[in-house]
Amino acid sequence: MKAGLIALGMLLLAAPAHADLTHKISSSVQLTVDASASQATRIGHSFTTSGNGVSTTDGTNAGVVGNAVLMTSDGFTGASSVVTASQATSGNAFSYSASYTQGDAIPTGTTVTSGVVPSLPAFGSVTTTAGGVAGALAGTIDSAGTMSLTAGGAGTSATGQFVSEITVK
């Protein structure tokens, strides 16, 4: 009986170990060239006025305190009245100030069908950034995980990644 147990023990010791072994390799290169972009903000009309001891007129109506800015149907500014001020009572102190900002016209007839704006509107506030230049931008990763990234021009980026994962269960 002892001989049988010894033989069974030797058989178990001689059996190979068993484990699940998984090896995953992944690599990637991402090359990016920034697009050009513009952002335009339309400036609206504004008129402010203030005064003390004055009489105002727009040439037709007395006591006018604002400026009528007319917009035509195509978005361009039509005629606007000019408010003038004069001393209300001779010999008394007076003050008057007015400020007017001409707003941007509303563009018409621009249709965007391809996702590309054909031209920028001439608005009062426009911010434009130049697009990137690919130049020599390049990237490679070989099967050994050796990575080569080459810088491009302005507005570009290159990112490389090599991942080797071993899992034993």
Residue frames as qw, qx, qy, qz and C-alpha x, y, z in Angstrom:
[[0.000, 0.887, 0.463, 0.000, 0.00, 0.00, 0.00],
 [0.307, -0.782, 0.123, 0.528, 2.90, 2.31, 0.82],
 [0.420, -0.093, 0.606, 0.670, 4.39, 1.59, -2.58],
 [0.205, 0.649, 0.652, 0.334, 1.13, 2.61, -4.26],
 [0.147, -0.943, -0.220, 0.200, 1.03, 5.95, -2.40],
 [0.414, -0.559, 0.358, 0.623, 4.66, 6.60, -3.23],
 [0.372, 0.212, 0.681, 0.594, 3.99, 5.89, -6.93],
 [0.070, 0.835, 0.525, 0.151, 0.92, 8.18, -6.89],
 [0.291, -0.868, -0.007, 0.402, 2.94, 10.96, -5.20],
 [0.429, -0.306, 0.513, 0.678, 5.71, 10.66, -7.77],
 [0.292, 0.496, 0.684, 0.448, 3.15, 10.84, -10.59],
 [0.054, -0.930, -0.360, 0.045, 1.63, 14.02, -9.19],
 [0.367, -0.740, 0.200, 0.526, 5.04, 15.64, -8.76],
 [0.429, -0.085, 0.630, 0.642, 6.03, 14.79, -12.31],
 [0.299, 0.728, 0.599, 0.150, 2.86, 16.32, -13.89],
 [0.308, 0.274, 0.102, 0.905, 3.45, 19.69, -15.58],
 [0.028, 0.466, 0.440, -0.768, 2.02, 22.84, -13.96],
 [0.194, 0.559, 0.658, 0.465, -0.96, 24.30, -15.78],
 [0.053, -0.609, -0.264, 0.746, -1.69, 28.03, -16.03],
 [0.445, 0.780, 0.399, 0.188, -3.41, 30.31, -18.54],
 [0.402, -0.426, 0.157, 0.796, -0.89, 32.74, -19.96],
 [0.404, 0.814, 0.398, 0.126, -2.04, 35.64, -22.11],
 [0.409, -0.339, 0.165, 0.831, 0.27, 38.12, -23.82],
 [0.334, 0.845, 0.416, 0.046, -1.26, 41.20, -25.50],
 [0.405, -0.235, 0.185, 0.864, 0.68, 43.77, -27.48],
 [0.284, 0.841, 0.449, 0.100, -0.82, 46.97, -28.84],
 [0.390, -0.259, 0.106, 0.877, 0.70, 50.06, -30.33],
 [0.263, 0.839, 0.468, 0.088, -0.62, 53.30, -31.74],
 [0.341, -0.100, 0.096, 0.930, 0.56, 56.55, -33.23],
 [0.145, 0.848, 0.501, -0.095, -1.61, 59.68, -33.35],
 [0.362, 0.017, 0.200, 0.910, -0.57, 62.56, -35.62],
 [0.060, 0.823, 0.526, -0.206, -2.53, 65.82, -35.34],
 [0.275, 0.162, 0.199, 0.927, -2.46, 68.98, -37.44],
 [0.079, 0.550, 0.506, -0.660, -4.56, 71.82, -36.01],
 [0.295, 0.649, 0.574, 0.404, -7.15, 73.35, -38.30],
 [0.098, 0.162, -0.041, 0.981, -7.36, 77.08, -38.85],
 [0.155, -0.651, -0.735, 0.108, -10.27, 78.75, -37.10],
 [0.027, 0.266, 0.003, 0.964, -12.00, 82.10, -36.88],
 [0.148, -0.611, -0.732, 0.262, -14.59, 83.43, -34.51],
 [0.051, 0.332, 0.183, 0.924, -16.50, 86.57, -35.40],
 [0.111, -0.560, -0.684, 0.454, -18.70, 88.53, -33.01],
 [0.108, 0.660, 0.418, 0.615, -21.15, 91.07, -34.34],
 [0.181, -0.186, -0.371, 0.892, -21.06, 94.47, -32.62],
 [0.036, 0.733, 0.675, 0.080, -24.46, 96.05, -32.08],
 [0.090, 0.663, 0.102, 0.736, -25.45, 99.70, -32.29],
 [0.449, -0.570, -0.527, 0.442, -25.28, 101.75, -29.12],
 [0.086, 0.634, 0.073, 0.765, -26.07, 105.34, -28.26],
 [0.460, -0.557, -0.535, 0.439, -25.77, 107.00, -24.88],
 [0.099, 0.620, 0.072, 0.775, -26.52, 110.55, -23.93],
 [0.451, -0.614, -0.524, 0.381, -26.62, 112.52, -20.70],
 [0.221, 0.439, 0.037, 0.870, -26.91, 116.16, -19.79],
 [0.248, -0.645, -0.549, 0.470, -27.97, 118.80, -17.30],
 [0.004, -0.718, -0.097, 0.689, -29.36, 122.24, -18.04],
 [0.058, -0.206, 0.644, 0.735, -29.76, 121.61, -21.78],
 [0.695, 0.428, 0.240, -0.526, -32.53, 121.53, -24.34],
 [0.374, -0.175, 0.821, 0.395, -32.29, 118.83, -27.01],
 [0.662, 0.543, 0.091, -0.508, -33.62, 118.41, -30.53],
 [0.655, 0.005, 0.656, 0.374, -33.08, 116.15, -33.52],
 [0.073, -0.089, 0.443, 0.889, -33.91, 119.01, -35.87],
 [0.346, -0.353, -0.627, -0.602, -37.60, 118.10, -35.97],
 [0.644, -0.604, -0.446, -0.146, -38.63, 117.19, -32.44],
 [0.064, -0.684, 0.437, -0.581, -37.70, 119.11, -29.28],
 [0.664, -0.456, 0.430, -0.408, -36.83, 117.21, -26.10],
 [0.912, 0.236, -0.333, -0.049, -35.31, 114.23, -27.93],
 [0.489, -0.702, 0.509, -0.097, -33.07, 112.19, -25.62],
 [0.777, -0.088, 0.600, 0.166, -32.16, 109.24, -27.89],
 [0.134, 0.504, -0.581, -0.624, -30.90, 108.54, -31.35],
 [0.845, 0.290, 0.317, -0.320, -33.15, 106.66, -33.77],
 [0.105, -0.434, 0.793, 0.414, -30.98, 104.22, -35.72],
 [0.802, 0.333, 0.068, -0.492, -32.84, 102.77, -38.66],
 [0.397, -0.247, 0.845, 0.260, -32.05, 99.33, -40.06],
 [0.583, 0.341, -0.369, -0.638, -32.96, 98.49, -43.63],
 [0.953, -0.003, 0.109, -0.282, -34.16, 95.00, -44.57],
 [0.828, 0.397, -0.337, 0.209, -30.71, 94.00, -45.87],
 [0.789, -0.432, -0.232, 0.371, -29.12, 94.77, -42.50],
 [0.464, 0.240, -0.053, 0.851, -27.35, 97.99, -43.34],
 [0.154, -0.559, -0.439, 0.687, -27.79, 101.09, -41.27],
 [0.225, 0.750, 0.452, 0.426, -30.05, 103.66, -42.79],
 [0.075, 0.640, -0.105, 0.757, -30.23, 107.28, -41.78],
 [0.498, -0.471, -0.603, 0.408, -29.97, 108.15, -38.14],
 [0.091, -0.934, -0.173, -0.300, -31.04, 111.33, -36.46],
 [0.491, 0.212, -0.394, 0.748, -28.47, 113.52, -34.77],
 [0.411, -0.810, -0.412, 0.076, -29.38, 114.83, -31.36],
 [0.348, 0.448, -0.192, 0.801, -28.05, 118.27, -30.61],
 [0.444, -0.663, -0.506, 0.328, -28.12, 120.10, -27.31],
 [0.177, 0.606, -0.030, 0.775, -28.16, 123.77, -26.43],
 [0.139, -0.022, -0.600, 0.787, -28.02, 125.65, -23.16],
 [0.133, -0.623, -0.766, -0.082, -31.55, 125.65, -21.72],
 [0.194, -0.948, -0.242, 0.075, -31.24, 128.92, -19.79],
 [0.484, 0.676, -0.185, 0.523, -28.69, 131.51, -20.76],
 [0.103, -0.713, 0.432, -0.542, -26.11, 132.07, -18.02],
 [0.829, -0.383, 0.302, -0.274, -26.82, 128.81, -16.16],
 [0.211, -0.466, 0.847, 0.147, -24.37, 125.92, -15.96],
 [0.893, 0.257, 0.039, -0.367, -24.94, 123.03, -18.33],
 [0.238, -0.437, 0.839, 0.222, -23.29, 119.82, -19.45],
 [0.858, 0.341, 0.077, -0.377, -24.01, 117.37, -22.24],
 [0.143, -0.458, 0.833, 0.275, -22.31, 114.25, -23.59],
 [0.874, 0.299, 0.094, -0.371, -23.25, 111.74, -26.25],
 [0.226, -0.434, 0.836, 0.248, -21.59, 108.60, -27.55],
 [0.836, 0.358, 0.055, -0.412, -22.55, 106.53, -30.59],
 [0.343, -0.339, 0.833, 0.270, -21.12, 103.23, -31.85],
 [0.645, 0.354, -0.347, -0.581, -22.02, 102.16, -35.36],
 [0.770, -0.137, 0.601, -0.162, -23.00, 98.48, -35.26],
 [0.184, -0.218, 0.838, 0.466, -22.06, 95.81, -37.80],
 [0.620, 0.199, -0.283, -0.704, -24.32, 95.16, -40.74],
 [0.765, -0.028, 0.605, -0.218, -26.12, 91.81, -40.82],
 [0.021, 0.343, -0.768, -0.541, -24.64, 89.75, -43.67],
 [0.775, 0.309, 0.324, -0.445, -27.04, 88.16, -46.11],
 [0.742, 0.567, -0.270, -0.235, -26.71, 85.64, -48.89],
 [0.081, 0.534, -0.835, 0.103, -24.02, 83.47, -47.23],
 [0.934, -0.091, -0.035, -0.344, -24.98, 79.82, -47.43],
 [0.127, -0.532, 0.835, -0.066, -22.83, 77.14, -45.86],
 [0.914, 0.099, -0.103, -0.381, -23.49, 73.73, -47.40],
 [0.796, 0.314, -0.485, 0.183, -20.11, 71.99, -47.28],
 [0.748, -0.558, -0.208, 0.292, -19.16, 72.89, -43.71],
 [0.531, -0.059, 0.062, 0.843, -16.72, 75.51, -45.01],
 [0.068, 0.867, 0.281, -0.405, -17.58, 79.18, -44.59],
 [0.656, 0.583, 0.225, 0.423, -16.76, 80.87, -47.92],
 [0.301, 0.498, -0.177, 0.794, -15.64, 84.14, -46.34],
 [0.325, -0.393, -0.615, 0.601, -15.62, 85.74, -42.93],
 [0.013, -0.899, -0.381, -0.218, -18.02, 88.58, -42.23],
 [0.347, 0.412, -0.231, 0.810, -16.37, 91.92, -41.54],
 [0.526, -0.747, -0.398, -0.078, -17.53, 92.16, -37.94],
 [0.113, -0.901, 0.236, -0.346, -16.15, 94.46, -35.27],
 [0.477, -0.584, 0.641, -0.143, -14.52, 91.62, -33.34],
 [0.918, 0.303, -0.231, -0.112, -12.79, 88.78, -35.22],
 [0.457, -0.617, 0.640, 0.031, -10.25, 86.32, -33.79],
 [0.864, 0.424, -0.235, -0.137, -8.40, 84.08, -36.25],
 [0.576, -0.548, 0.594, 0.127, -5.85, 81.35, -35.59],
 [0.432, 0.553, -0.618, -0.356, -3.65, 79.88, -38.30],
 [0.985, -0.013, -0.042, -0.165, -3.75, 76.19, -39.11],
 [0.664, -0.515, 0.493, 0.227, -0.89, 73.83, -38.43],
 [0.502, 0.670, -0.490, -0.243, 1.78, 72.90, -40.97],
 [0.993, -0.105, 0.046, -0.034, 2.41, 69.14, -41.23],
 [0.049, 0.810, -0.583, -0.039, 5.96, 69.60, -42.51],
 [0.375, 0.351, -0.858, 0.021, 7.94, 66.47, -41.58],
 [0.625, -0.250, 0.453, -0.584, 5.30, 65.19, -39.11],
 [0.718, 0.169, -0.641, -0.215, 5.54, 61.38, -38.97],
 [0.517, -0.448, 0.608, -0.403, 5.38, 58.46, -36.58],
 [0.759, 0.164, -0.600, -0.193, 6.13, 54.72, -36.68],
 [0.589, -0.462, 0.595, -0.292, 6.26, 51.81, -34.22],
 [0.504, 0.319, -0.770, -0.226, 7.80, 48.49, -35.24],
 [0.832, -0.252, -0.447, -0.211, 6.98, 45.00, -33.91],
 [0.617, -0.030, -0.545, 0.567, 9.74, 45.27, -31.27],
 [0.312, -0.832, -0.409, 0.208, 8.09, 48.40, -29.84],
 [0.433, -0.193, 0.103, 0.874, 10.71, 50.78, -31.17],
 [0.173, 0.864, 0.451, -0.143, 9.04, 54.13, -31.65],
 [0.390, -0.009, 0.225, 0.893, 10.02, 56.96, -33.97],
 [0.102, 0.869, 0.464, -0.140, 8.18, 60.28, -33.85],
 [0.434, 0.144, 0.190, 0.869, 9.19, 63.22, -36.03],
 [0.019, 0.610, 0.349, -0.712, 8.12, 66.75, -35.15],
 [0.375, 0.653, 0.520, 0.403, 6.11, 68.67, -37.68],
 [0.165, 0.429, 0.025, 0.888, 5.63, 72.39, -38.08],
 [0.182, -0.065, 0.422, -0.886, 3.71, 74.78, -35.85],
 [0.672, 0.021, 0.100, -0.734, 0.30, 73.60, -34.70],
 [0.777, 0.137, -0.581, -0.200, 1.10, 69.86, -34.83],
 [0.516, -0.509, 0.609, -0.322, 1.50, 67.07, -32.30],
 [0.685, 0.216, -0.683, -0.135, 2.66, 63.44, -32.42],
 [0.592, -0.434, 0.523, -0.433, 1.84, 60.89, -29.73],
 [0.621, 0.235, -0.735, -0.140, 3.06, 57.29, -29.70],
 [0.660, -0.394, 0.454, -0.451, 2.12, 54.44, -27.38],
 [0.586, 0.214, -0.777, -0.081, 3.35, 50.85, -27.02],
 [0.651, -0.391, 0.389, -0.521, 1.68, 48.55, -24.48],
 [0.525, 0.175, -0.833, -0.024, 2.80, 45.03, -23.61],
 [0.629, -0.368, 0.312, -0.609, 0.54, 43.17, -21.17],
 [0.433, 0.122, -0.893, 0.013, 1.15, 39.70, -19.70],
 [0.666, -0.341, 0.194, -0.634, -1.58, 38.01, -17.68],
 [0.316, 0.140, -0.933, 0.101, -1.08, 34.76, -15.75],
 [0.691, -0.318, 0.020, -0.649, -4.16, 33.02, -14.33]]
